[in-house]
Each structure stands twice: as structure tokens, then as C-alpha cells.
């Protein structure tokens, strides 16, 4: 894993602010947790029975998460105080402050107004202020020449030189910087930072090392373009190098086009995946503990080896007492040592002789007997082992402390309400829903089909009910897409290798649970009254493709072909669909490198799309 920290820009924070406003407005603060060793807070919100968790890392990032993140079980006094202040406050709005890397969450309850401020700038903090900007809580006390962060003081935003390109009416106002280098002007004088500087230069074809001169209007125009994309057409991305994520952005960065990319619906999702892969870096105190642990473990390894060698030598001495005693006597008398023993060194000043026996070197005291030398070696080994016992206690304490990096726990999947059904999105953006079994068929018709809603059903026993959600007058194209689902997901027909089925559609008002006299309607079955509108000979053929952004699209040829360059079609067959799904994804990804987890995810999506248990896949030719 790379140790590089993510670098979010003011454009990224603009995307985040708009997303968070949409997803948190009207929610209530349920609780807040922290992990001080890794410097992050987890804010828990509830909205209409749904729990949403916001990760806030002062000085770094803020995003909604679907993972479980480790937090301390015993809150600190400051966290306890924050909990009392913030619980049961309602989110009124989420906004970006002055196009800076600062998120302001406006909160209220009855007559109480407050703001939760999350600063993403270097040395940023999390602050809760009252309606008159008095600091009620700060994650870190601070006193600089520009501001004082302490409870009871008035809050002041950190000093910033960032320029909002939307407010620039005359690029000539920057004339004094004409002699500045382009990179320094954009990153420093305009306050955009190196990430946006690289993107502006890339889009405008500017040399970062050249002088600004007459390029000011171009720079401002490209900056405005980036802001407009962030506001009107954000395209959150995660960028990978060698399979590991290296950065994220709220809009597509041309300057990062050489990196492998993955698209996301929201910036939060991109950041969530980044931190799931890269983890959270420990704060300095924990880093020092981690380094100390590493040193202790290496020292312990050396000492264990030394103690083992001493005991081995001592046992060898005891097993060969006569031989080693002869060696010591020969050294003192000036005679040659016995065969099998080599004298390496005689140090008469220290009264030590070093001898080699069976490729092991022994340091023996000349004035001690061989038995005494062995005894002293045993004693030295015991001293080392006693020291090891003390060292092990310290190692255990450090191991129980936080590691240098921590990863979130399992992902908590928050299913959308429609994910209980089989679902797809039509070419027009409408949600098409199909029952998966008798229970979901019953639920679909009773809860999600109105009097004037459209319901489709294949003319085949056991077929699912299908509807186009909240669309009373669908286009012919939408009807055909829904009919395709009705036919293909009639499992008995698919496994029976039918080539096509007739599908009919009716209004919701034509369905009832009133069975004819003497008959019983099982769960998931409905009586159809009145005229049926038939769509004849609907082929059991599903097209599946992948977009440049890595999204799986399925349905009719027209829809898939419009969004994907690579695609195939699936029909009933004899091959195992699990193996075929894996082969299909590998084929669609040829020439592209994605992390293994992402490949596995795509395989599971395709597996779930293919009806029944068996299939046959045909890969599209360029003529399609």
C-alpha cells in the first residue's frame, strides 16, 4: 500500500457539499463517535428510519460511509460533551464555505441553532458553534496569530487566499501577477492547489513553468468550467496505480487519464472505497509506538537466537568436557590443541581463547575449567531469558496499542427499497421492477402498482409480475424493455430453453385477489379482469455490456449498444451460469486492469442478471 495521503480540492468539496446537502437535509443527529488514534469522527444520522454515517477527518476528508469503522468504547470527556450538544439536532442544510475545503452543516432544534464546521485544510479541526458563532466544541484547541480555537471564544474561519472563479468579473484584476509562473499563480495566488493547477494546465494546454502574461482569462475560464461541471455534471472517480487507489475527484480529471479509473455515483462512494482499501494513518504518538514495537521485535529475535546459541554451546561443552579441558590446558602450556579443534585467537590480556569446534566458535575463559565455562554460559542464557520475559510484557502492551494503519471493518450494505425486487433502468431512466418469488410478486402489485399503473406478465404459469414504477403512460420502447424482463425471468421457460414467450400488459385496476367461487388464489397470484394487451414473441435474449466507467448494463440491444462498446447476449442453454458469468466479465474486461475485488463484484452482478441456472453466451461481432 502507498502511504500517500489523498488530496481533495475545493472542486471536490463543492461536489461533496451538494451531495451531503441532498442526502442529509432533514436528517437528525443520532450520535457521534471518535477514534483519536487515527484522527477521525463518525457522525450517525437517522432519516425516515434509515441510518447514515458520516466520516469526518479534520484536515483531510469528509464523506458518507457504508463500512463499520472502529471507534473507542469509552468516550472522552470532550466527546461526551459534544454528544450532549449535538444529539437530536436536525440538519437544515449542508454548504461549502467560500469555495474552500470547508463543510458547514447547519443544525437546529426548537429555538436552538448551531453549525457543525468540518475543516479539510491542513491543520483543520471540527468545531460546533452556536447561532452567534460562539465555540461550543472544538476537536483541538489552537491559538495562532489569525484565530483562537477554544470553547467560549468566537469562531473565525481559517485564513485563506482561495479565489472563487464564479466571482471573478475581470481577469485583468490579476495583472500584477503577469510575470509569475503559471503553476505558482494558479496553485498559490488563486489558492487552487497543485491538483487543480495540473488540471487547468492540462485542459488549457499551458506549460506550468511558463509565465502568466496574457493567459489569465484562459485560466479563469477553465476554472469556471471545472466549477460548472462540479455543479451540473459531477463524475466522481477513483484513480488506481498498480491496483491501489491513489486519488479521487468529483469531476473527471484529464490530467489523470493515464491512470486506471473507476466511476461512482457519488463522491462519498469514491472516498469510501479509497479509505476501505488504504485505511487510516495513525497519528504521531501511535506511529512512534509502532516504530518502538518494530525495534523491540527485532531485538527480541536477536536475543532469542543468542540465548539458544549459548545453551547449545554450554550443552556441547558438557558433552565434551574432557576435550575442551584438554584445549584449555594446551593453551596454557603452549601445546597444540587436540584434533578437531582449531584455535582462532588467544587474547592473554583478557585471558580469553576463541576456538572453533564443529563450525561453531566458542569464547572460553583460560583461567576457568571447561565445566565452569559451560556453567557461565547457562547463567548468561538465563539472564537473557529473564530480560526477554520483561521485554515480552512491553511488546504485548504495544501490540494491544493501535497499529500504524487501520482498515474499516466489513461493508454495511444499505439496500435501496427496490433491491428486494429484480430491477433495471430503462433507456429513458425509468425504474423497471420484477418479482423474484411469490412473496415479492404479492408485494410488488399490492404496494407499488397504482390503479393506473402498468403491470406485465408472460403468458406462462409461474411468470413474475413486472411494472414500470410511477409511469402510467410508458413509451413503446419502455413496454418492450419491461416485456423482455417478464419473458426472460420466467425461470421455467428459460430452463426449458424456450426461444420466445408472449407477454401481456394490463392496468393495476384490472388485478384483484378475489378468486372465482370455489377457487383459491395462492400468494403471489392475482386474477386479471378485462382485455389483455399482448406483445407477441418476446425473445428470451438478454444483452449485457460494460461501460467505459465500469458499469454493467443489461436489457435490450438498443439500450446496451448505446452505452457500451463491449457487449454480448445471453440465451437459454446448458452451461453453468456461474462459470459463464465469470468468463463474460473477463471477456468484457480484456485489456483493462481492475482490482480483484472489483472484478469479483462485476462477476457477481452479471451472475445475478443471468436468469435460471444455465445459459449460453454469444459475443457480439463488430457488425452489431
ChimeraX attribute file (.defattr): number of C-alpha atoms within 10 A of each C-alpha:
attribute: neighborCount
match mode: 1-to-1
recipient: residues
	/A:1	11
	/A:2	9
	/A:3	11
	/A:4	11
	/A:5	12
	/A:6	17
	/A:7	16
	/A:8	22
	/A:9	21
	/A:10	26
	/A:11	25
	/A:12	23
	/A:13	27
	/A:14	24
	/A:15	26
	/A:16	28
	/A:17	25
	/A:18	16
	/A:19	18
	/A:20	22
	/A:21	19
	/A:22	12
	/A:23	15
	/A:24	23
	/A:25	17
	/A:26	18
	/A:27	23
	/A:28	24
	/A:29	23
	/A:30	19
	/A:31	17
	/A:32	22
	/A:33	23
	/A:34	23
	/A:35	16
	/A:36	15
	/A:37	22
	/A:38	22
	/A:39	17
	/A:40	22
	/A:41	23
	/A:42	23
	/A:43	20
	/A:44	19
	/A:45	24
	/A:46	18
	/A:47	17
	/A:48	8
	/A:49	8
	/A:50	9
	/A:51	15
	/A:52	20
	/A:53	23
	/A:54	19
	/A:55	23
	/A:56	22
	/A:57	22
	/A:58	24
	/A:59	18
	/A:60	21
	/A:61	24
	/A:62	29
	/A:63	22
	/A:64	25
	/A:65	24
	/A:66	21
	/A:67	20
	/A:68	15
	/A:69	21
	/A:70	16
	/A:71	17
	/A:72	11
	/A:73	9
	/A:74	10
	/A:75	15
	/A:76	13
	/A:77	9
	/A:78	11
	/A:79	18
	/A:80	13
	/A:81	13
	/A:82	20
	/A:83	18
	/A:84	11
	/A:85	15
	/A:86	23
	/A:87	17
	/A:88	18
	/A:89	21
	/A:90	25
	/A:91	23
	/A:92	18
	/A:93	21
	/A:94	24
	/A:95	20
	/A:96	21
	/A:97	17
	/A:98	14
	/A:99	20
	/A:100	24
	/A:101	28
	/A:102	28
	/A:103	26
	/A:104	19
	/A:105	23
	/A:106	22
	/A:107	27
	/A:108	19
	/A:109	15
	/A:110	7
	/A:111	6
	/A:112	10
	/A:113	17
	/A:114	24
	/A:115	25
	/A:116	21
	/A:117	24
	/A:118	25
	/A:119	26
	/A:120	25
	/A:121	19
	/A:122	11
	/A:123	12
	/A:124	20
	/A:125	23
	/A:126	21
	/A:127	24
	/A:128	26
	/A:129	23
	/A:130	20
	/A:131	15
	/A:132	11
	/A:133	16
	/A:134	18
	/A:135	21
	/A:136	21
	/A:137	23
	/A:138	21
	/A:139	20
	/A:140	13
	/A:141	11
	/A:142	12
	/A:143	9
	/A:144	7
	/A:145	5
	/A:146	9
	/A:147	15
	/A:148	15
	/A:149	21
	/A:150	19
	/A:151	16
	/A:152	13
	/A:153	14
	/A:154	16
	/A:155	21
	/A:156	13
	/A:157	13
	/A:158	16
	/A:159	8
	/A:160	11
	/A:161	11
	/A:162	19
	/A:163	17
	/A:164	18
	/A:165	19
	/A:166	14
	/A:167	8
	/A:168	14
	/A:169	9
	/A:170	10
	/A:171	16
	/A:172	13
	/A:173	10
	/A:174	14
	/A:175	12
	/A:176	9
	/A:177	17
	/A:178	16
	/A:179	13
	/A:180	16
	/A:181	16
	/A:182	25
	/A:183	23
	/A:184	20
	/A:185	23
	/A:186	27
	/A:187	17
	/A:188	15
	/A:189	17
	/A:190	17
	/A:191	19
	/A:192	25
	/A:193	20
	/A:194	16
	/A:195	17
	/A:196	23
	/A:197	23
	/A:198	22
	/A:199	20
	/A:200	27
	/A:201	19
	/A:202	16
	/A:203	15
	/A:204	15
	/A:205	9
	/A:206	19
	/A:207	14
	/A:208	18
	/A:209	11
	/A:210	12
	/A:211	18
	/A:212	23
	/A:213	14
	/A:214	13
	/A:215	14
	/A:216	20
	/A:217	14
	/A:218	15
	/A:219	23
	/A:220	22
	/A:221	17
	/A:222	17
	/A:223	23
	/A:224	17
	/A:225	15
	/A:226	23
	/A:227	23
	/A:228	15
	/A:229	16
	/A:230	23
	/A:231	15
	/A:232	9
	/A:233	14
	/A:234	24
	/A:235	19
	/A:236	25
	/A:237	25
	/A:238	24
	/A:239	22
	/A:240	21
	/A:241	15
	/A:242	12
	/A:243	13
	/A:244	17
	/A:245	26
	/A:246	20
	/A:247	21
	/A:248	28
	/A:249	27
	/A:250	30
	/A:251	21
	/A:252	21
	/A:253	21
	/A:254	12
	/A:255	16
	/A:256	18
	/A:257	10
	/A:258	10
	/A:259	15
	/A:260	19
	/A:261	23
	/A:262	19
	/A:263	21
	/A:264	20
	/A:265	11
	/A:266	20
	/A:267	28
	/A:268	25
	/A:269	18
	/A:270	26
	/A:271	28
	/A:272	21
	/A:273	19
	/A:274	20
	/A:275	18
	/A:276	21
	/A:277	14
	/A:278	21
	/A:279	18
	/A:280	20
	/A:281	20
	/A:282	20
	/A:283	15
	/A:284	12
	/A:285	11
	/A:286	20
	/A:287	17
	/A:288	13
	/A:289	18
	/A:290	20
	/A:291	14
	/A:292	13
	/A:293	20
	/A:294	14
	/A:295	13
	/A:296	17
	/A:297	15
	/A:298	10
	/A:299	14
	/A:300	20
	/A:301	12
	/A:302	11
	/A:303	17
	/A:304	15
	/A:305	11
	/A:306	16
	/A:307	21
	/A:308	15
	/A:309	15
	/A:310	22
	/A:311	19
	/A:312	17
	/A:313	20
	/A:314	24
	/A:315	16
	/A:316	14
	/A:317	22
	/A:318	18
	/A:319	12
	/A:320	13
	/A:321	16
	/A:322	12
	/A:323	18
	/A:324	24
	/A:325	18
	/A:326	17
	/A:327	25
	/A:328	23
	/A:329	18
	/A:330	14
	/A:331	16
	/A:332	12
	/A:333	9
	/A:334	9
	/A:335	12
	/A:336	14
	/A:337	18
	/A:338	12
	/A:339	9
	/A:340	9
	/A:341	17
	/A:342	17
	/A:343	16
	/A:344	12
	/A:345	12
	/A:346	16
	/A:347	11
	/A:348	10
	/A:349	6
	/A:350	9
	/A:351	12
	/A:352	18
	/A:353	19
	/A:354	16
	/A:355	21
	/A:356	15
	/A:357	14
	/A:358	8
	/A:359	9
	/A:360	10
	/A:361	15
	/A:362	19
	/A:363	16
	/A:364	22
	/A:365	18
	/A:366	22
	/A:367	13
	/A:368	15
	/A:369	17
	/A:370	25
	/A:371	18
	/A:372	16
	/A:373	23
	/A:374	23
	/A:375	17
	/A:376	16
	/A:377	23
	/A:378	19
	/A:379	16
	/A:380	16
	/A:381	22
	/A:382	15
	/A:383	12
	/A:384	17
	/A:385	18
	/A:386	12
	/A:387	13
	/A:388	18
	/A:389	12
	/A:390	10
	/A:391	16
	/A:392	15
	/A:393	11
	/A:394	14
	/A:395	19
	/A:396	11
	/A:397	12
	/A:398	19
	/A:399	13
	/A:400	9
	/A:401	14
	/A:402	17
	/A:403	18
	/A:404	20
	/A:405	17
	/A:406	18
	/A:407	16
	/A:408	18
	/A:409	12
	/A:410	11
	/A:411	14
	/A:412	10
	/A:413	9
	/A:414	12
	/A:415	8
	/A:416	7
	/A:417	7
	/A:418	16
	/A:419	11
	/A:420	15
	/A:421	18
	/A:422	19
	/A:423	20
	/A:424	22
	/A:425	18
	/A:426	20
	/A:427	17
	/A:428	11
	/A:429	9
	/A:430	15
	/A:431	18
	/A:432	23
	/A:433	27
	/A:434	28
	/A:435	24
	/A:436	20
	/A:437	17
	/A:438	17
	/A:439	12
	/A:440	19
	/A:441	22
	/A:442	20
	/A:443	17
	/A:444	24
	/A:445	24
	/A:446	15
	/A:447	8
	/A:448	16
	/A:449	23
	/A:450	17
	/A:451	11
	/A:452	15
	/A:453	20
	/A:454	25
	/A:455	29
	/A:456	29
	/A:457	25
	/A:458	28
	/A:459	16
	/A:460	15
	/A:461	10
	/A:462	17
	/A:463	26
	/A:464	28
	/A:465	28
	/A:466	31
	/A:467	31
	/A:468	27
	/A:469	19
	/A:470	16
	/A:471	17
	/A:472	17
	/A:473	12
	/A:474	17
	/A:475	11
	/A:476	9
	/A:477	15
	/A:478	21
	/A:479	21
	/A:480	18
	/A:481	23
	/A:482	31
	/A:483	28
	/A:484	25
	/A:485	31
	/A:486	31
	/A:487	30
	/A:488	30
	/A:489	26
	/A:490	25
	/A:491	19
	/A:492	16
	/A:493	22
	/A:494	24
	/A:495	16
	/A:496	12
	/A:497	16
	/A:498	16
	/A:499	16
	/A:500	17
	/A:501	23
	/A:502	17
	/A:503	25
	/A:504	19
	/A:505	21
	/A:506	21
	/A:507	22
	/A:508	21
	/A:509	16
	/A:510	17
	/A:511	19
	/A:512	15
	/A:513	16
	/A:514	12
	/A:515	13
	/A:516	9
	/A:517	6
	/A:518	5
	/A:519	8
	/A:520	11
	/A:521	13
	/A:522	11
	/A:523	14
	/A:524	20
	/A:525	21
	/A:526	18
	/A:527	12
	/A:528	16
	/A:529	12
	/A:530	10
	/A:531	11
	/A:532	14
	/A:533	12
	/A:534	16
	/A:535	17
	/A:536	14
	/A:537	12
	/A:538	20
	/A:539	16
	/A:540	23
	/A:541	22
	/A:542	22
	/A:543	23
	/A:544	29
	/A:545	26
	/A:546	22
	/A:547	18
	/A:548	14
	/A:549	13
	/A:550	19
	/A:551	16
	/A:552	21
	/A:553	22
	/A:554	25
	/A:555	25
	/A:556	21
	/A:557	18
	/A:558	13
	/A:559	20
	/A:560	23
	/A:561	21
	/A:562	10
	/A:563	18
	/A:564	19
	/A:565	13
	/A:566	20
	/A:567	26
	/A:568	22
	/A:569	19
	/A:570	24
	/A:571	22
	/A:572	26
	/A:573	18
	/A:574	12
	/A:575	13
	/A:576	13
	/A:577	24
	/A:578	17
	/A:579	12
	/A:580	20
	/A:581	23
	/A:582	17
	/A:583	14
	/A:584	23
	/A:585	23
	/A:586	15
	/A:587	14
	/A:588	20
	/A:589	17
	/A:590	9
	/A:591	7
	/A:592	9
	/A:593	15
	/A:594	18
	/A:595	13
	/A:596	10
	/A:597	9
	/A:598	13
	/A:599	17
	/A:600	13
	/A:601	11
	/A:602	22
	/A:603	22
	/A:604	15
	/A:605	16
	/A:606	21
	/A:607	20
	/A:608	14
	/A:609	22
	/A:610	24
	/A:611	22
	/A:612	21
	/A:613	16
	/A:614	20
	/A:615	21
	/A:616	16
	/A:617	21
	/A:618	12
	/A:619	15
	/A:620	14
	/A:621	9
	/A:622	7
	/A:623	4
	/A:624	9
